[in-house]
Amino acid sequence: MSSTPTRNIALTPVLEDYIRAQVASGHYSNASEVVRAGLRLLMERDQAMPRPKLVERDRPAR
């Protein structure tokens, strides 16, 4: 049994089609690999260009 946590996510039809196409092309073995690759790219992007910190005026009112 895998110790990897699982998540249920809702995808738009466009994203679902893209994932299916990636798996069908042979680039990835399954949908989880496609999602993990996308998340790794987001992590790399965020590390390369940190987001600016919110200043008080940018914070939503409570």
N, CA and C atoms as an extended XYZ file, in Angstrom:
186
Properties=species:S:1:pos:R:3:atomname:S:1:resname:S:1:resid:I:1 pbc="F F F"
N         0.839       -1.187        0.000 N   MET     1
C         0.000        0.000        0.000 CA  MET     1
C         0.881        1.246        0.000 C   MET     1
N         0.515        2.224       -0.812 N   SER     2
C         1.301        3.444       -0.960 CA  SER     2
C         1.086        4.385        0.217 C   SER     2
N         2.160        5.056        0.618 N   SER     3
C         2.044        6.049        1.686 CA  SER     3
C         1.865        7.450        1.111 C   SER     3
N         1.734        7.561       -0.199 N   THR     4
C         1.540        8.852       -0.847 CA  THR     4
C         0.123        9.352       -0.598 C   THR     4
N        -0.017       10.593       -0.083 N   PRO     5
C        -1.358       11.128        0.139 CA  PRO     5
C        -2.101       11.299       -1.188 C   PRO     5
N        -3.392       11.170       -1.143 N   THR     6
C        -4.215       11.371       -2.341 CA  THR     6
C        -5.123       12.572       -2.138 C   THR     6
N        -5.551       13.163       -3.237 N   ARG     7
C        -6.464       14.301       -3.217 CA  ARG     7
C        -7.505       14.094       -4.296 C   ARG     7
N        -8.692       14.560       -4.056 N   ASN     8
C        -9.733       14.606       -5.079 CA  ASN     8
C        -9.820       16.045       -5.553 C   ASN     8
N        -9.751       16.241       -6.855 N   ILE     9
C        -9.810       17.591       -7.405 CA  ILE     9
C       -10.845       17.644       -8.518 C   ILE     9
N       -11.412       18.812       -8.720 N   ALA    10
C       -12.366       19.016       -9.811 CA  ALA    10
C       -11.627       19.697      -10.954 C   ALA    10
N       -11.785       19.172      -12.164 N   LEU    11
C       -11.131       19.724      -13.342 CA  LEU    11
C       -12.165       20.182      -14.355 C   LEU    11
N       -11.819       21.219      -15.087 N   THR    12
C       -12.678       21.636      -16.188 CA  THR    12
C       -12.558       20.592      -17.300 C   THR    12
N       -13.534       20.536      -18.189 N   PRO    13
C       -13.426       19.589      -19.307 CA  PRO    13
C       -12.155       19.799      -20.141 C   PRO    13
N       -11.731       21.040      -20.295 N   VAL    14
C       -10.521       21.326      -21.066 CA  VAL    14
C        -9.295       20.707      -20.397 C   VAL    14
N        -9.182       20.867      -19.080 N   LEU    15
C        -8.045       20.288      -18.368 CA  LEU    15
C        -8.092       18.763      -18.391 C   LEU    15
N        -9.266       18.199      -18.231 N   GLU    16
C        -9.416       16.745      -18.288 CA  GLU    16
C        -9.004       16.214      -19.661 C   GLU    16
N        -9.415       16.891      -20.715 N   ASP    17
C        -9.028       16.487      -22.074 CA  ASP    17
C        -7.517       16.570      -22.252 C   ASP    17
N        -6.912       17.615      -21.721 N   TYR    18
C        -5.465       17.779      -21.839 CA  TYR    18
C        -4.738       16.632      -21.131 C   TYR    18
N        -5.176       16.310      -19.933 N   ILE    19
C        -4.547       15.216      -19.184 CA  ILE    19
C        -4.692       13.908      -19.950 C   ILE    19
N        -5.872       13.640      -20.444 N   ARG    20
C        -6.083       12.403      -21.214 CA  ARG    20
C        -5.184       12.356      -22.444 C   ARG    20
N        -5.040       13.487      -23.122 N   ALA    21
C        -4.193       13.540      -24.315 CA  ALA    21
C        -2.724       13.285      -23.964 C   ALA    21
N        -2.277       13.830      -22.840 N   GLN    22
C        -0.895       13.610      -22.420 CA  GLN    22
C        -0.634       12.142      -22.116 C   GLN    22
N        -1.567       11.495      -21.455 N   VAL    23
C        -1.427       10.071      -21.143 CA  VAL    23
C        -1.486        9.261      -22.439 C   VAL    23
N        -2.437        9.585      -23.316 N   ALA    24
C        -2.579        8.852      -24.580 CA  ALA    24
C        -1.343        8.993      -25.458 C   ALA    24
N        -0.656       10.132      -25.370 N   SER    25
C         0.530       10.364      -26.197 CA  SER    25
C         1.721        9.530      -25.734 C   SER    25
N         1.632        9.015      -24.519 N   GLY    26
C         2.738        8.240      -23.973 CA  GLY    26
C         3.741        9.069      -23.195 C   GLY    26
N         3.527       10.384      -23.130 N   HIS    27
C         4.440       11.235      -22.354 CA  HIS    27
C         4.361       10.923      -20.858 C   HIS    27
N         3.199       10.497      -20.403 N   TYR    28
C         2.975       10.183      -18.990 CA  TYR    28
C         2.217        8.875      -18.897 C   TYR    28
N         2.410        8.170      -17.800 N   SER    29
C         1.738        6.879      -17.617 CA  SER    29
C         0.316        7.018      -17.101 C   SER    29
N         0.051        8.098      -16.354 N   ASN    30
C        -1.274        8.273      -15.772 CA  ASN    30
C        -1.508        9.749      -15.444 C   ASN    30
N        -2.732       10.054      -15.045 N   ALA    31
C        -3.121       11.437      -14.756 CA  ALA    31
C        -2.315       12.022      -13.597 C   ALA    31
N        -1.994       11.215      -12.613 N   SER    32
C        -1.226       11.717      -11.469 CA  SER    32
C         0.133       12.243      -11.902 C   SER    32
N         0.774       11.561      -12.841 N   GLU    33
C         2.070       12.035      -13.326 CA  GLU    33
C         1.945       13.387      -14.016 C   GLU    33
N         0.878       13.587      -14.768 N   VAL    34
C         0.659       14.865      -15.454 CA  VAL    34
C         0.486       15.974      -14.419 C   VAL    34
N        -0.340       15.741      -13.416 N   VAL    35
C        -0.594       16.752      -12.386 CA  VAL    35
C         0.679       17.047      -11.598 C   VAL    35
N         1.433       16.017      -11.232 N   ARG    36
C         2.683       16.240      -10.493 CA  ARG    36
C         3.672       17.054      -11.319 C   ARG    36
N         3.765       16.784      -12.624 N   ALA    37
C         4.666       17.548      -13.487 CA  ALA    37
C         4.255       19.019      -13.514 C   ALA    37
N         2.961       19.277      -13.601 N   GLY    38
C         2.474       20.650      -13.590 CA  GLY    38
C         2.784       21.355      -12.285 C   GLY    38
N         2.601       20.661      -11.185 N   LEU    39
C         2.899       21.256       -9.879 CA  LEU    39
C         4.389       21.529       -9.714 C   LEU    39
N         5.235       20.623      -10.229 N   ARG    40
C         6.682       20.867      -10.164 CA  ARG    40
C         7.050       22.132      -10.939 C   ARG    40
N         6.428       22.332      -12.103 N   LEU    41
C         6.695       23.549      -12.870 CA  LEU    41
C         6.273       24.805      -12.110 C   LEU    41
N         5.124       24.752      -11.444 N   LEU    42
C         4.685       25.897      -10.634 CA  LEU    42
C         5.669       26.177       -9.503 C   LEU    42
N         6.155       25.127       -8.871 N   MET    43
C         7.121       25.296       -7.786 CA  MET    43
C         8.412       25.923       -8.300 C   MET    43
N         8.896       25.465       -9.464 N   GLU    44
C        10.105       26.037      -10.050 CA  GLU    44
C         9.894       27.514      -10.375 C   GLU    44
N         8.740       27.836      -10.954 N   ARG    45
C         8.447       29.225      -11.301 CA  ARG    45
C         8.400       30.095      -10.053 C   ARG    45
N         7.736       29.598       -9.013 N   ASP    46
C         7.611       30.378       -7.783 CA  ASP    46
C         8.966       30.591       -7.108 C   ASP    46
N         9.852       29.614       -7.210 N   GLN    47
C        11.185       29.766       -6.614 CA  GLN    47
C        12.021       30.759       -7.406 C   GLN    47
N        11.823       30.793       -8.726 N   ALA    48
C        12.596       31.697       -9.575 CA  ALA    48
C        12.131       33.141       -9.435 C   ALA    48
N        10.837       33.348       -9.245 N   MET    49
C        10.278       34.697       -9.147 CA  MET    49
C         9.335       34.765       -7.956 C   MET    49
N         9.878       35.057       -6.783 N   PRO    50
C         9.008       35.136       -5.602 CA  PRO    50
C         7.916       36.184       -5.770 C   PRO    50
N         6.770       35.875       -5.247 N   ARG    51
C         5.651       36.808       -5.315 CA  ARG    51
C         5.867       37.948       -4.342 C   ARG    51
N         5.462       39.157       -4.731 N   PRO    52
C         5.614       40.282       -3.800 CA  PRO    52
C         4.708       40.090       -2.587 C   PRO    52
N         5.173       40.572       -1.463 N   LYS    53
C         4.371       40.478       -0.250 CA  LYS    53
C         3.235       41.486       -0.312 C   LYS    53
N         2.107       41.101        0.255 N   LEU    54
C         0.962       42.012        0.318 CA  LEU    54
C         1.252       43.122        1.319 C   LEU    54
N         0.908       44.317        0.941 N   VAL    55
C         0.954       45.419        1.896 CA  VAL    55
C        -0.450       45.566        2.483 C   VAL    55
N        -0.565       46.262        3.553 N   GLU    56
C        -1.828       46.356        4.283 CA  GLU    56
C        -2.999       46.757        3.380 C   GLU    56
N        -2.797       47.677        2.471 N   ARG    57
C        -3.909       48.143        1.631 CA  ARG    57
C        -4.376       47.078        0.643 C   ARG    57
N        -3.532       46.072        0.347 N   ASP    58
C        -3.880       45.005       -0.595 CA  ASP    58
C        -4.648       43.861        0.062 C   ASP    58
N        -4.685       43.858        1.368 N   ARG    59
C        -5.361       42.759        2.058 CA  ARG    59
C        -6.863       42.944        2.052 C   ARG    59
N        -7.607       41.858        1.864 N   PRO    60
C        -9.057       41.970        1.867 CA  PRO    60
C        -9.580       42.369        3.246 C   PRO    60
N       -10.661       43.137        3.261 N   ALA    61
C       -11.291       43.534        4.531 CA  ALA    61
C       -11.906       42.300        5.187 C   ALA    61
N       -11.900       42.300        6.499 N   ARG    62
C       -12.472       41.159        7.231 CA  ARG    62
C       -13.857       41.467        7.680 C   ARG    62
